Amino acid sequence: MNFPKIGLMDTINIEQLRKDYDLPPFRDYYNSMTINHFEMNKQAMLDRGITEPKLYD
């Protein structure tokens, strides 16, 4: 499978592009990465008063 090498150039059609490359919807990807980042840095986040990840609606 070939992935674009110059980054995302067409943000308007991101969902179709992700589907074309058999990738999950952006919302699912973003929320998963946000949760992972929060969990990996949980103590630092809690020290800053951040008690939960802010997910994409």
DSSP file (Angstrom, degrees, kcal/mol; ACC not computed):
  #  RESIDUE AA STRUCTURE BP1 BP2  ACC     N-H-->O    O-->H-N    N-H-->O    O-->H-N    TCO  KAPPA ALPHA  PHI   PSI    X-CA   Y-CA   Z-CA
    1    1 A M              0   0    0      0, 0.0     2,-0.5     0, 0.0    20,-0.0   0.000 360.0 360.0 360.0 134.6    0.0    0.0    0.0
    2    2 A N        -     0   0    0      3,-0.0     3,-0.0     0, 0.0     0, 0.0  -0.835 360.0-162.9 -98.5 130.8    1.3    3.4   -0.9
    3    3 A F        -     0   0    0     -2,-0.5     0, 0.0     1,-0.1     0, 0.0  -0.840  35.3 -91.1-108.0 148.9    0.8    6.3    1.5
    4    4 A P        -     0   0    0      0, 0.0     3,-0.3     0, 0.0     4,-0.1  -0.328  32.0-160.5 -57.7 137.3    1.2   10.0    0.6
    5    5 A K  S    S+     0   0    0      1,-0.2     3,-0.1     2,-0.1    -2,-0.0   0.556  82.5  56.3 -97.6 -10.3    4.7   11.1    1.2
    6    6 A I  S    S-     0   0    0      1,-0.4    -1,-0.2     0, 0.0     2,-0.1   0.208 107.7-112.2-109.0  15.7    4.1   14.9    1.3
    7    7 A G        -     0   0    0     -3,-0.3     2,-0.7     2,-0.0    -1,-0.4  -0.253  59.5 -28.8  84.9-175.6    1.5   14.9    4.1
    8    8 A L        +     0   0    0      1,-0.2     3,-0.2    -3,-0.1     6,-0.0  -0.676  56.6 163.9 -83.0 114.1   -2.1   15.7    4.0
    9    9 A M        +     0   0    0     -2,-0.7     2,-0.6     1,-0.2    -1,-0.2   0.646  67.9  55.1-101.5 -19.8   -2.8   18.2    1.3
   10   10 A D    >   +     0   0    0      1,-0.1     3,-0.5     3,-0.1    -1,-0.2  -0.737  54.6 163.6-120.5  80.8   -6.6   17.8    1.1
   11   11 A T  G >  S+     0   0    0     -2,-0.6     3,-1.1     1,-0.2     4,-0.2   0.745  71.0  66.6 -71.8 -22.6   -8.1   18.4    4.5
   12   12 A I  G 3  S+     0   0    0      1,-0.3     3,-0.3     2,-0.1    -1,-0.2   0.881 109.2  36.4 -64.4 -38.0  -11.6   18.9    3.2
   13   13 A N  G <> S+     0   0    0     -3,-0.5     4,-2.5     1,-0.2    -1,-0.3  -0.061  77.1 128.9-106.8  32.1  -11.8   15.2    2.1
   14   14 A I  H <> S+     0   0    0     -3,-1.1     4,-2.7     1,-0.2     5,-0.2   0.871  71.2  53.0 -58.5 -39.9   -9.9   13.7    4.9
   15   15 A E  H  > S+     0   0    0     -3,-0.3     4,-2.1     1,-0.2    -1,-0.2   0.918 111.7  44.8 -65.8 -41.4  -12.5   11.1    5.7
   16   16 A Q  H  > S+     0   0    0      2,-0.2     4,-2.7     1,-0.2    -1,-0.2   0.905 113.1  51.4 -67.8 -40.2  -12.7    9.8    2.2
   17   17 A L  H  X S+     0   0    0     -4,-2.5     4,-1.5     2,-0.2    -2,-0.2   0.922 110.4  48.5 -61.5 -43.9   -8.9    9.8    1.9
   18   18 A R  H  <>S+     0   0    0     -4,-2.7     5,-3.3     1,-0.2    -1,-0.2   0.897 111.9  49.8 -63.6 -39.2   -8.6    7.8    5.1
   19   19 A K  H ><5S+     0   0    0     -4,-2.1     3,-1.8     3,-0.2    -2,-0.2   0.907 106.3  55.8 -64.4 -41.6  -11.2    5.4    3.8
   20   20 A D  H 3<5S+     0   0    0     -4,-2.7    -1,-0.2     1,-0.3    -2,-0.2   0.831 111.0  44.5 -60.1 -32.4   -9.3    5.0    0.5
   21   21 A Y  T 3<5S-     0   0    0     -4,-1.5    -1,-0.3    -5,-0.2    -2,-0.2   0.221 118.0-112.6 -97.0  13.3   -6.2    4.0    2.5
   22   22 A D  T < 5 +     0   0    0     -3,-1.8    -3,-0.2     1,-0.2    -2,-0.1   0.882  69.4 143.8  57.9  42.3   -8.2    1.6    4.7
   23   23 A L      < -     0   0    0     -5,-3.3    -1,-0.2    -6,-0.1     3,-0.1  -0.773  54.7-100.7-107.2 154.7   -7.6    3.8    7.8
   24   24 A P        -     0   0    0      0, 0.0    -1,-0.1     0, 0.0     5,-0.1  -0.278  54.9 -76.9 -68.7 161.5  -10.1    4.4   10.6
   25   25 A P     >  -     0   0    0      0, 0.0     4,-2.2     0, 0.0     3,-0.3  -0.215  43.5-114.1 -55.7 149.4  -12.1    7.7   10.7
   26   26 A F  H  > S+     0   0    0      1,-0.2     4,-3.4     2,-0.2     5,-0.3   0.889 114.8  57.1 -54.9 -43.6  -10.1   10.7   11.9
   27   27 A R  H  > S+     0   0    0      1,-0.2     4,-2.5     2,-0.2    29,-0.2   0.914 108.4  46.3 -56.1 -45.5  -12.2   11.1   15.0
   28   28 A D  H  > S+     0   0    0     -3,-0.3     4,-2.2     2,-0.2    -1,-0.2   0.925 115.5  46.4 -63.8 -44.9  -11.4    7.5   16.1
   29   29 A Y  H  X S+     0   0    0     -4,-2.2     4,-2.4     2,-0.2     5,-0.2   0.946 114.1  47.1 -62.3 -49.5   -7.7    8.0   15.4
   30   30 A Y  H  X S+     0   0    0     -4,-3.4     4,-2.5     1,-0.2    -2,-0.2   0.927 113.5  47.4 -60.5 -47.4   -7.5   11.4   17.1
   31   31 A N  H  X S+     0   0    0     -4,-2.5     4,-2.5    -5,-0.3    -1,-0.2   0.890 111.2  51.5 -63.8 -39.2   -9.4   10.2   20.2
   32   32 A S  H  X S+     0   0    0     -4,-2.2     4,-2.4    -5,-0.2    -1,-0.2   0.930 112.4  45.4 -62.6 -45.7   -7.3    7.0   20.5
   33   33 A M  H  X S+     0   0    0     -4,-2.4     4,-2.6     2,-0.2    -2,-0.2   0.877 112.2  52.2 -65.3 -38.0   -4.0    9.1   20.3
   34   34 A T  H  X S+     0   0    0     -4,-2.5     4,-2.3    -5,-0.2    -2,-0.2   0.917 111.1  46.4 -64.7 -44.2   -5.4   11.6   22.8
   35   35 A I  H  X S+     0   0    0     -4,-2.5     4,-2.7     2,-0.2    -2,-0.2   0.923 113.2  49.5 -63.9 -44.7   -6.3    8.9   25.3
   36   36 A N  H  X S+     0   0    0     -4,-2.4     4,-2.5     1,-0.2    -2,-0.2   0.922 111.3  49.2 -60.8 -44.3   -2.9    7.2   24.8
   37   37 A H  H  X S+     0   0    0     -4,-2.6     4,-1.4     2,-0.2    -1,-0.2   0.916 112.0  48.8 -61.7 -43.9   -1.0   10.5   25.3
   38   38 A F  H  < S+     0   0    0     -4,-2.3     3,-0.4     1,-0.2     7,-0.2   0.941 112.6  47.3 -60.9 -47.6   -3.0   11.2   28.5
   39   39 A E  H >< S+     0   0    0     -4,-2.7     3,-1.0     1,-0.2     4,-0.2   0.885 111.0  50.9 -64.2 -39.1   -2.4    7.7   29.9
   40   40 A M  H 3< S+     0   0    0     -4,-2.5    -1,-0.2     1,-0.2    -2,-0.2   0.779 123.6  31.0 -68.2 -25.6    1.3    7.9   29.2
   41   41 A N  T 3X S+     0   0    0     -4,-1.4     4,-2.5    -3,-0.4    -1,-0.2  -0.028  81.2 131.5-120.0  28.0    1.6   11.3   30.9
   42   42 A K  H <> S+     0   0    0     -3,-1.0     4,-3.0     1,-0.2     5,-0.2   0.874  71.0  47.3 -56.5 -47.7   -1.1   10.8   33.5
   43   43 A Q  H  > S+     0   0    0      1,-0.2     4,-2.4     2,-0.2    -1,-0.2   0.920 113.8  48.2 -64.3 -41.6    0.8   12.0   36.5
   44   44 A A  H  > S+     0   0    0      2,-0.2     4,-1.1     1,-0.2    -1,-0.2   0.892 113.2  48.9 -63.7 -38.7    2.1   15.1   34.8
   45   45 A M  H ><>S+     0   0    0     -4,-2.5     5,-2.8    -7,-0.2     3,-0.5   0.936 111.3  48.5 -65.7 -46.2   -1.4   15.9   33.5
   46   46 A L  H ><5S+     0   0    0     -4,-3.0     3,-1.5     1,-0.2    -2,-0.2   0.885 107.0  56.6 -62.0 -38.1   -2.9   15.4   37.0
   47   47 A D  H 3<5S+     0   0    0     -4,-2.4    -1,-0.2     1,-0.3    -2,-0.2   0.804 108.1  48.9 -61.9 -28.9   -0.2   17.7   38.4
   48   48 A R  T <<5S-     0   0    0     -4,-1.1    -1,-0.3    -3,-0.5    -2,-0.2   0.397 124.8-104.1 -91.3   1.9   -1.3   20.4   36.0
   49   49 A G  T < 5S+     0   0    0     -3,-1.5     2,-0.8    -4,-0.3    -3,-0.2   0.579  78.1 135.4  87.6  10.1   -5.0   19.9   36.9
   50   50 A I      < +     0   0    0     -5,-2.8    -1,-0.3    -6,-0.2    -2,-0.2  -0.837  24.5 174.1 -94.2 112.3   -5.9   18.0   33.8
   51   51 A T        +     0   0    0     -2,-0.8    -1,-0.1     1,-0.2    -5,-0.1   0.549  61.5  13.7-100.6  -9.2   -8.0   15.1   35.0
   52   52 A E  S    S-     0   0    0     -7,-0.1    -1,-0.2    -6,-0.0     2,-0.1  -0.986  84.2 -92.4-159.3 155.9   -9.2   13.5   31.8
   53   53 A P        -     0   0    0      0, 0.0     2,-0.8     0, 0.0   -18,-0.1  -0.431  35.5-124.8 -71.2 148.0   -8.3   13.7   28.1
   54   54 A K        -     0   0    0     -2,-0.1     2,-0.2   -20,-0.1   -20,-0.0  -0.844  34.0-155.6 -94.1 110.2  -10.3   16.2   25.9
   55   55 A L        -     0   0    0     -2,-0.8     2,-0.3     1,-0.1   -24,-0.1  -0.518  19.8-103.8 -91.9 154.7  -11.8   14.2   23.1
   56   56 A Y              0   0    0    -29,-0.2    -1,-0.1    -2,-0.2   -25,-0.1  -0.581 360.0 360.0 -73.2 128.3  -12.8   15.3   19.7
   57   57 A D              0   0    0     -2,-0.3    -1,-0.1     0, 0.0   -30,-0.0   0.462 360.0 360.0 -83.3 360.0  -16.6   15.5   19.4
